[in-house]
């Protein structure tokens, strides 16, 4: 049985841990609000971008000669996976969930004898993947220095992807991130960005026959637009990710705080019991000592 | 009948400007400036560095854009751009920095004609801003 002194020390240590987790929860809650706001503000841009691309790709008749970023290289041999994770830990299953999703995709690619290339964005993803997939990781990007998520950073990643695509280094590109549903739920997502996957559901052309005028022609606009779209998709993923990270951290820290509270309660009871036991023992000793006289 | 239409300017981070009472917008499209009035034919184009001028009933606003895509449809003009600022609160330092970085880029040998043209144009527009 631990001594009274040990118990007291443990209670203090659990209490100070609780203070830390509580503070982290508050910070995460404040950051979450901001991240959520940012994610919402960023939505119109990516939506409009999608719209424009959809309209453009509809009006393209000559599928053979359209930009490869849209239709793909015609092969599916080399897969490039962009895994977006956080730079910090202590956020529950946030990073692990993305990694898990990515790993199952990797296994599929490897078992099909295709080439796999990985780019990790965020240091936690790199840390977790390097043990198993070190040889596949071609690049590791981290934006630890930037305080806020900005488009400039996303654009950097986008440019790397484009550059690799132009050098024919991959055929298919997919990104992995957590989609923010609400504070408790974040859904790990796998999204293919090259070639662009068109949603088949949007395909019914119900009265949507807008004949656009294009200036310059469709191909040129598309080849200008598609690289931008990749950056936009990355940016969107980063925004969703940051909201998810804070949400996940908030829930994790909330749980931790609650657990610490329970632990303190249990330890306090144990402490009181052994204190009481010690007192009783002393009393018995005194009484029996007095009796023997 | 009103001759007004809507304009939405969005950048990746947020919605930059949204108005529903403009009667003319002049955009620096890549093949020359386009003036857009109500009931313009649906159009998709992209921008070169230049000034977007938005005329509404009460005021005239000017914005500098570096690149972007414009879409006009159902009397709504959407401008998607990653770099935009209002000419009124143009930052002198930022402008001169942009000019010098563009000039550095220009002095490199490995750029193609189209890029050279765009950069030249950018320098020109930025210089005209910094004079005002």
HADDOCK unambig.tbl for C-alpha pairs under 7 A between the chains (distance, minus, plus):
assign (segid A and resid 38 and name CA) (segid B and resid 13 and name CA) 6.80 0.50 0.50
assign (segid A and resid 41 and name CA) (segid B and resid 13 and name CA) 6.18 0.50 0.50
assign (segid A and resid 41 and name CA) (segid B and resid 14 and name CA) 4.50 0.50 0.50
assign (segid A and resid 41 and name CA) (segid B and resid 15 and name CA) 6.45 0.50 0.50
assign (segid A and resid 42 and name CA) (segid B and resid 12 and name CA) 5.34 0.50 0.50
assign (segid A and resid 42 and name CA) (segid B and resid 13 and name CA) 4.91 0.50 0.50
assign (segid A and resid 42 and name CA) (segid B and resid 14 and name CA) 5.24 0.50 0.50
assign (segid A and resid 45 and name CA) (segid B and resid 10 and name CA) 5.89 0.50 0.50
assign (segid A and resid 45 and name CA) (segid B and resid 11 and name CA) 6.25 0.50 0.50
assign (segid A and resid 45 and name CA) (segid B and resid 12 and name CA) 5.52 0.50 0.50
assign (segid A and resid 45 and name CA) (segid B and resid 80 and name CA) 6.64 0.50 0.50
assign (segid A and resid 151 and name CA) (segid B and resid 12 and name CA) 6.48 0.50 0.50
assign (segid A and resid 211 and name CA) (segid B and resid 42 and name CA) 6.78 0.50 0.50
assign (segid A and resid 212 and name CA) (segid B and resid 42 and name CA) 4.81 0.50 0.50
assign (segid A and resid 212 and name CA) (segid B and resid 43 and name CA) 4.97 0.50 0.50
assign (segid A and resid 212 and name CA) (segid B and resid 44 and name CA) 6.64 0.50 0.50
assign (segid A and resid 213 and name CA) (segid B and resid 42 and name CA) 6.01 0.50 0.50
assign (segid A and resid 213 and name CA) (segid B and resid 43 and name CA) 4.45 0.50 0.50
assign (segid A and resid 213 and name CA) (segid B and resid 44 and name CA) 6.31 0.50 0.50
assign (segid A and resid 214 and name CA) (segid B and resid 43 and name CA) 5.74 0.50 0.50
assign (segid A and resid 214 and name CA) (segid B and resid 44 and name CA) 5.19 0.50 0.50
assign (segid A and resid 214 and name CA) (segid B and resid 45 and name CA) 5.97 0.50 0.50
assign (segid A and resid 215 and name CA) (segid B and resid 44 and name CA) 6.61 0.50 0.50
assign (segid A and resid 215 and name CA) (segid B and resid 45 and name CA) 5.06 0.50 0.50
assign (segid A and resid 216 and name CA) (segid B and resid 45 and name CA) 6.74 0.50 0.50
assign (segid A and resid 221 and name CA) (segid B and resid 45 and name CA) 6.84 0.50 0.50
assign (segid A and resid 221 and name CA) (segid B and resid 46 and name CA) 6.91 0.50 0.50
